[in-house]
């Protein structure tokens, strides 16, 4: 197994916590053998009788095979289902094409029965048959700009078939043509222009059309030459053409085109323009989406003006579904556009046409060699919770990956192989998926199921001796009769309901005895050093300081350190001292926090080191204004109640403020300006206030001004 394969297996399995380094068992809630098998690919179950000790949960039966053996479980008593890979159908690979259905992919049917999280790997082989048939459908743009190209294509019948027959003796060639939808704004809809869309009245021209199938696939070059000779240029208005419409119909109308069941299917699209795609039809008011169905009548696509262009995704899907490979033979001015299209369309190549298409034969030969020598193994839609990795084994191998495996530069009769690794994340019902080579009809069907149950071959005794004669044995665990519970059915509960007793053992999270004990007759029997009503307490796992539990200065009680006198901190790591928490001539943390481990833990908003300032607190100038006007001038909403409402403010009336404390200047309730300063004292809301005795009030309007305003003078 290579480095890449190891890496991808890590990604596939590690993300679900199922595959643990060193073969560990990642257990969750385990109440039975089936729970154990589902909880991790390395988990095994010990069905040995009396394997657990009094007070232990049956969970201890679930562990890795090595740890169960170490604990004393006999090997024959360990249940650990293994992956099963069974080849159902494996016909041998064919050497050459002899007019019968060749076999190029093997095996053809595989059945997998796997444990969740456990990778199952099988091998797939491919060999390209020598002389495998080729069907080439030549799809040509007959817009006016392709006139010179058509003249050359008319002489290509012999050359094209001759080129194909150097590849295989079983070659066929067909022909189709396209322009664009015959509606505005794509085509001039004037009746005369529809019948003769060409500008030059002297040249032969055929009526406007969308897509026309001209010649069924045939092995006779003369038929191809005659059909192409009878074709003439047509025309339209805009530059992009309806090539995607034509390709879609050529792909889905297999009967009309004449594709053979066993052949390499090629569409060669030649054009010097871009293409319209889904959504462009709205320009002509065509809103019906492309339905990816065949609509051919008298060799014409009769729904061209009723249905939108296909999307690139729809076309790619149908080409892949029908095993059609594409060669885009385009002029240099649109090469970049078709390279982007080729990146989305599987098994496609782009070649650059000369100005008059005289290099098209060589272009097709070169593109075909690239397509046929690149072997891509992939799959159809995977079932949910199923992941796959392909690891190619060949000279020019691509990296392992989850979507495809690639072998490049593969020759005829050269066998290449792929290791295919399947991982199922969780238990699923029986399902299947298909693996195939892009552009090739052969497929491999993978029937998939999961192994999530235990076959313990239990005795049928309902009063088994190991269960005190009061229950049956299921994979080593007692299933007690009604009225009895316990590890060996030792607890008689009488009329009590078993679920009611069990609820008494559930903690706040609904876990029985916190997962640290066993519920026996409605009470938790805790494991190890755990204690408490629900085994919630542990006196051995408190915080450490200098590698000592509770710093050696306290005792661990229920997971929390209880410090000796004179020590504090979460690990009793600090001596009790307030020296560092006192500012000069101040109280501890200014009365706005507590001192722990020689540091102030300040109230919300106040800042260390001594909780003196508060960055996020409200402005005291505003919050104390009502008290200032009451204490200084006996006005405002607190008038008559100053001493009670403003007990946290210590006032001092002065003629001139000093610059100590926060300086405030605000309007009081009588719209007079008052000045005061505030200095916060120790504590949360205590202030010393200096109030300037004089306030500035607005001048009242004169009587003369009021009378003048009234009479308008």
N, C-alpha and C positions, 0 to 999 in steps of 0.2 A: 504494500500500500504506500503510495507516494505522499509527499508532504502536502500537496494540494488536497488530496482526498482526505487526509487526516484533518486538515483545517475545515473543510466543508462538513465533515461529520461532526466536528466540534460545534459548529454553528447550528446544525440541524438538531442535535440532541441536547446540547448544554443549555439552550435558552429555556427549556422547560424543566430544568433541574433534575432530569431523569438519569442522565449519564454522569456518574461521579468519578473523579480521578481515583484510581486505586480500587475500583470495583466495590464501592460502598452502596448501601441501600438507603435511599432517601424516603423515609417513611412519613406518612401523614397520619390520618386517623385509620387505624387498622383494627377491625373487629373480627375478621375471618380470613381464611386462606385466599379467597378471591380478592379481598381488599388488598392483601399483601402483594399478590401478583400484579395488580394494577398500579401499585404505588411506585414502582421503579423497575427498570430492566434487570437490575442485579439482585432484586429481592427474591428470597426463597422462603418457604414455609416448612417448619418442622411439625410433622403430624404424629410424632412420638407421644405416646400416652405418658401422663404425669411429668411432662417436660418442664412445666412451670412450677414455681415454688409457691407456698401459701402467701397470699398478699400481692403476688405478682399479676400483672395483666397479661392477657394472652398475646399482647403485642410483642413480647419477647420471642415468640415463635417466628417472627418475621425479621430476617436479617440476611446477610450474604451467606452463601453456601459455606464459605471458609469459617465464618464466625459461628455458625450453627454447629458445624462439626467440632470446633474448638470447645464449644459449650457442652458437647456430649450427645448431640443428635446423631443417630445412626445414619449413614449415607443413604440407605434404602428408604429411610423415613423422610427424606427431604423432597419437597415438591418444588420444582423449578422448571416450568415448561420452556422448551427451546423453540427457536424459529424453525419452520419447515419450508423448504423450497422444493417444489415438485414440478418437474417438467412434464406437462401433459401431452404436448405435441411437438415433435422435433424432426421435421423432414430435412433431409440433407440438402446442402446448398448445391445449386445447379452449376455445371461447368460452362454450358453454352446454351443458346436459344435454339430450340428445335421445334418451334411451332406448337409447343404445349406450354402450359402455365409454368414459368420458371420460378425457382425458389432462390431468392437473394438475401433473405433475412431469416435467421434461425436462433432460437426456437420460435414456434408460432403461438404456443399457449403455455403459460406458467401459472401455477397456483402457489400463493404465499399464505402461510399462516404464521403470524408474527406476534410477538409481545410488544405492547406499547413502549416506545423509547428504544427498542433494541433493533439495530440496523440489520437488514437482510440484504445480501448481495448476490446477484446472479450475473451470468455472462451472456452477452448478445453478440452474434457474429454476422457480418455482411460481406458479400462478394458480388461485385457487379458482373453480370453475365456477359460473356463475349457475344457480340452481334445482337444485343437487345434492341428491339424495334424502336424507331424514332418517328414520332408524328410531329411535323413542323407546320404550324399555321401562320402564314404570312399576313399580317394585319397592317394595311397601308393607309396612310393619310392621303386622301385624294383632293385636298384643298389646292387652290390654284398655284400656291408657291411650290408644290411638289411635282410640277409638270415635267421637269428634266429628269427627276428621279423615276417617274413612271415609265418614261421612254426606255431607261436602262433596265428596269425590272422586267419589262416585256421580253428581254433577251436573256433573262437569268434562269429560266426553267431548267435547262440542261445542267447549267453550272451548279445550281442549288442542289439538285438531286444527286449529281455526281459527287458533290462534297459530302452529302449525307451518306452516300453509299460507300465512302471510304471509312465510315464509322460502322455501318451495319448494312447488310443486304436487305433488311426489312424496313425500308424508309418510305414514308408517305409525306406528301406536301399538299397544303390547301391554301386558300386565299380568301381574304375578306377586306373590306374597305370601309372607311369612316370619314365623315366631315364634322357635322355638328347638328344640333337640334334645329329644325327648320321653322323657327319662330324668332321674332325680335326679342332681344337685340343681337342674337347670334347670326341670323340670316335675313337677308332682304326678302320680305314677304310679299313684295309686288308679284302678281301672278306671272308676269313675263320673266321676272328675275328668278322666281322659283323654278321655272322650267329651264331657264338658261342663265345660271348665275355667273358665268365667265364674262370678263370685260371685252375680250377680243371676239368680235362677231365671226371672224374667219375660222377660228379653231373649233374642233369638235369638243362638245361639252355635255355632260349629263346633268339631269335635274338634281336639285339639292336633295340631300338625304342625310340621315343620322348615321346608321350602320347598316351595311348590306353584306350578307354572307354570299360569296361568289362561287367558291368551288369547295366541295367536300374533299377531305383528305384522300389522296390517290397516289399510287405508285408510278403513275404515267406522267412523265414530264411534258408530253405533248398536250395533255389536257390542261396542265397548269399554264403553259405558254399561250394556248388558245384563249383561256379564260381571262388572262391578264391582258392579252392583246385587245380584247373586246372592251376593256375599261378605258374611260376617259376622265379627265379632270373635271371636278365640280368646283363649288366655291361657297364662301360664307363671308361674314362681315368682320368678326373680331378675331384676334390672334389665337387665344386658347381654343383647342378643338375638343371633340367629344370622344377622345380615346378611351377614357375609363368606361363610358357606356358600352363601347365596342368590346373591350376586354371582358366586362362582366357577362355579356351575352355569349361570347365565345367560350367562356368558362362553364356557364351553367347549361348551355344548350348542347350537351354532349352528343345527343342523337343527331342533331342537325349538322354538326361539324364533322362527326364521324370519328371521334376519338376511340382508339382501341383500348380494351381492358388492360392488356399487357403491352405497355409502350412507355417510352420517355416522351412526355408531352411538352412541346415547346410552343410558346407564342412569341413571334418576332414582330414587335411593333416598331414601325418606321415613321418618323415625323420630324418636322423642323419647327414645331410649335409646342407650347405648354399644353396643359389640360385643365378642363373644368372639373370641379368635384362638388360633393354634397353641399348644398346651400346656394350654389350659383344659380340654380333653377329659379330661385325667388325673383331674380331679375326679370324673368319672363312670366311671372305669376304661377310657376309650377311649384306647388307646395307638397304634393304627395311624395313621401320618401321612397327611395329605391327599395323594392321588395326582394331583390336578389333572386328573382325567378326568371325563367325563359319566356320571352314574348316575341317569338319569331313567326311570321306568316309570309309566305311567298319569298322567303329569304330576307325579309326586311324586319328590323326592330320596330314594331308597329306602335309601341308605347313611348317612343322617344320624346314626343312632345307632351306626354301626360305625366311622366315620372321624372323626379329629380335625378341628377347624376349620382352614382354611388360614392360613398365615402372611401377614402384610401383603406381604412380598416375593413370595410365590407369586402372590397376587392381582394385584399390580402387574404382574408378568411376563405373566400371561395376558391382562389387560386391554390391555396394550400390544401383545402378540402378535396379538390379535384386533381391533385398531384400534377399541377401545371407549373412549369418553370418558364421564366420570362426573360427575353433579351430585348432591351430597349436600344434600338439602333437609331440614334438621334444625331442631329447636327450639333456642331460645337456650341452654338449660341444658347442651346437649352440643355447642355450636358449637366450643368450643376443642378438644375431642377430635377432631372431624372435620377441623378445620383441620390438625392434626398428621398425620392420615391422608392428607389431600389433598397434603401436602408430599412424601409418598412415592409416591403413586399418580400417574402421569403423566397430563396432560391432564384434570384434574379441578378442579371448583369447589365451593365451599360457600356455600349460601344459607340464611338464617334463616326458618323457617316461622312463621306466626302461630299462635296457640294452637289454631285449628281448621283450619289449612291453607287458608284461603280466598285466600291470596296466592300459591298454588303456581304458577299459570299465569304471572304476572308474574316470579316468581322464576326459572322455567325459561327464559323469554325472555331475561332479563338474563344468566344464567349461560351460555346458548348463545352469545350475542353475544361474551362474553369468550373462550369456548373457540374459537369459529370465527375470531375475528380475531387470535388469537395463533398464528403459524406457527413451529413448532419443527422444525428439521432435525437429525437425529441418525443413529446407526448401530447395527447389531447388534454382536455381539462381534468385536473387531478381531483379526486374526492377531498372533501374537507378533512383537515388534520393529517393529510398525507404529504410527505416531502420526499424529494428524490434528488440524487446526485449522479451525474454521468462522469465516468473516468475513462477517456479513450486510451486504447493501447495500439499505437501505430507509430510510424516514423515521424510523421508531421502532425502530431497530436496537439489539439488545443487544450487549454487548462480545464480541469474538472469544474463543473458548474451545475446549478439547480435547474436550468432551463434546457440545455442541450449539450451534447458531446460532439466534437468535430474532429474528423480526420481529413487532412488535406493531401493533395497530390497522390490520390489513390488511382491506380491503373486498373484496367480490365483484368478480371480473374485474380486480382490481389485481395486476399481475405484480411479484413480488419475486425477488431473486437472492441467491445465497450464493457466495462464493469458498471452495472447499474445497482445503486444502493437505495433501498426504500426504508423510510422510517415513518411509523405511525405514532402520532402524539398521544392518542387515547383510544379506548375501545370503540370500535365501529361495527356496524352491520356489514354483512357480506357485500362487497362492491367490486368494481373492476375499472380499469382504464386501459388505454391503448398506447403502445410505443411504436414509432415508425421512423423510417428514413424520409426526410423531406424530398418530395418529387418522385417517390417510389411507391407503388401500390402495396407492397408487402407490409404486414403489420404483425405486432406481437401483442396478444391480449394477456393482461395480468389480472388474474382473479385474486382478490385480496380479502382476507378475514383476519381477525385478531384472536389471540389465545389469552383470554382473560378469566378463565374458570379453572378450578382445580378438580382433577380426577383422583380422589383419594381411596377409591374402592372401599368405602366404609362398611363395617358390619351392619346387618339389618336388625340387630338386637336393640329393642327399645328400652331395655332395663340392663344396660351394660354394667358390668362389674366395676369398671373404672369410674363410673358415674354414680356409685353407691346404689346401683339398682334403681335409680330414679331418673334415668335419662338415657339418651342415645349418644353415640360418638360420631362427630362430624369433623373430619380432618384433624383428629386428636383433641377436639374441644367438645365438652359436654353440652348437649342441648337438653335442658332439664324438663321434666314433666311439670304440668300445671301445679302450682303450690310450692315449687322448690326453685331455688336459685343458688348461685355460688359456683366456684371453680369446679367442684365435683358434686354439685347439687346438694351441698351439705346444709343449706339454710332453708328451713321450712317457714314460709311466709304466711301460711294459713289463708285468711281472707284478704290480706293486704294485696293491693295491686302492685305488680312488679314495677310498672312504670312510675308509680307514686314513690316507691322506695328509691328508685334510681334518681328521680328528680331531686331528692334530698341531698344527693351527692354532687349535683351539678353546680359549678361556680357561676359567677355573673356572666361569663362568656359562653355558658352552656357546655363546658368541657367537664367530663366526669372526673372528679377528684383532681382537677387541674392537669390531668395526664400524668400524675405522679403517684397514683395509688389505685386501689381497687375498691369498688363499692360492694360491700358485703352487708346484706340485710339492712340497707339504708344508711350505713355509716362508712366513711372512708378509712380504709387501711392503707396508710401511706408507705411508700417505698423509702428505703435508706434513711436519711436524716431529715426528711420532710415531715412537717406536722401542721396542725391546724385543722379546722372543720373540713376544708377542701384541699388539704395538703399544700396550702399556699405559702407556708413558711419554710425557710431554709436558713439554718444558722452557720452555713459554711461558705456562702457566696456573697459576702459583703465587699465593699470597695477596699482596695489595698493601698498602703502607703509605704514606700521603701521595702516593698515585697513582703509586708506584714499585714495580716488581716486587721483592719481598723487601726493600722499604724502601731499595733502593739499597745495602744492606749485606750482600749475599749473592748466591748464584746459585741459579736454579731448576733442580732436578734431579728429573726424573720426578714433577713436580707438587708437590714439597716443597722448601721453602727450606733451603739449606745456608749457614749464616751465616759471615761473616768472623770472624776472631779478635776477641774483645772485644764481640761482639753476640750476642743470643739472642732468642727469641720466634718464633712461627709465621710472622711476616713480617720477622724480624730487626729488629724495631722498637725493641728495648731494648739499652742498654749493660749489659754484665755488671757487676753491683754487688750486694753483700750488705749494704750499710749499713742499708737500710730493713728488713731481715729480722732484724736483731740487737736483742734487748731489752737494756736496761742490764745490763752485767756478765753477759751470757749468750752462749750459742752460737747459731749460725744456726738460727732456727725452733725453739729449744729441743731440737734434735736429733730433732724429730718431723715433719719435712717438708723440702721443698727450696725454695730461693729462685730464682724465675724472674721476670724483669722487675720486680725490686725488690718482689716480693710473695711471701709464704709460701704454698706449696701444701701444706697439712697432710695428714698421714695421716688415715685414716678416723676420724671422731668428734672430732678436735681442731679447735679454733676459731681463726680469724684474730683479731688480726693476726699473733701470734707462736706459735701452736700450743701455748699454755700449758695450757688447760683442755680437758677432754674431757667433753662432755655425755652421750654415749651409752655410755661405757666402764663396765665392771663396777666395783662398789664395792671400792676397794683394802683397806678394813678387813676385808672377807670374804676376798679373794684372798690377803692376806698374813698372815692369822691363824696359819696353821701355822708360818710362818717366825718370827713374833714369839714364840710360846710355846717354840719350839725355841731361838732365839737368847737369849731372856731367862730361861727357866726350865728349859731342857734337857728338855723333855717334848714329847709329840705325835708325829705320824707321821714327822717329819724328824729325830727324835732320833738322834744319832750321825752324821748326814750334813748338818749345818747348813751348813757352809762351802760345800758344792757345790750343795745344793738352793736355798740362799738367798743366792747370791752377789750378787744385784742389790739386796739390802737392807743398808744400813749402820746397825748398831744403836748405841744409846747408852742405858745404863740410868741412870735418875735417880730421885730420891726423890719429886719432884713435877714433873708435866708443865708446860711452858710452853704458851702458847696459840697457838703457831705451827704451821701445818700442819693437816691433817684430824684431828679428835679422834675416837678410837674407844674403845668399851667393849663387850667381848664375853666370852662364856663360852668357856674353853679346853676341851681334851679331858678335863680332870678336873673339869669343871663349876665351876671357879673363875672369878670375874670378874677380868679383866685390863684395864688401861687403857694405851693407847699413842696416839701421834700419828704421822702420816705426811706427809712433805713430798717431793713428786716432784722429782727432780733432772733435769738435761738427759738426754735419751734417752727411749726408749719405756717401759721398765719398771724404772727405777732409783729407789729411794726412800731417804731418810734417815728412820730410825725412832727415836723416844724412847719407852722402855719404862719404865713406873712399876715400881719394884722390888717393891713390895708388891702382892700379889693377895688377893682376898677369897674364902675358901673356905667352904662350908657346914659348920656344927657337926655332929660325929658324934653319933648318939643315945647317951644314957647307958645304962649297964648296967642300972640300976634300972628305967628306962622299958621296956627290952626285956623284962626278967623280968616286970614288971607286965603288959605286953601279953600275954605268953604265958599267965599264970595267970588273966587276966581280971579283975584288980583295978584 
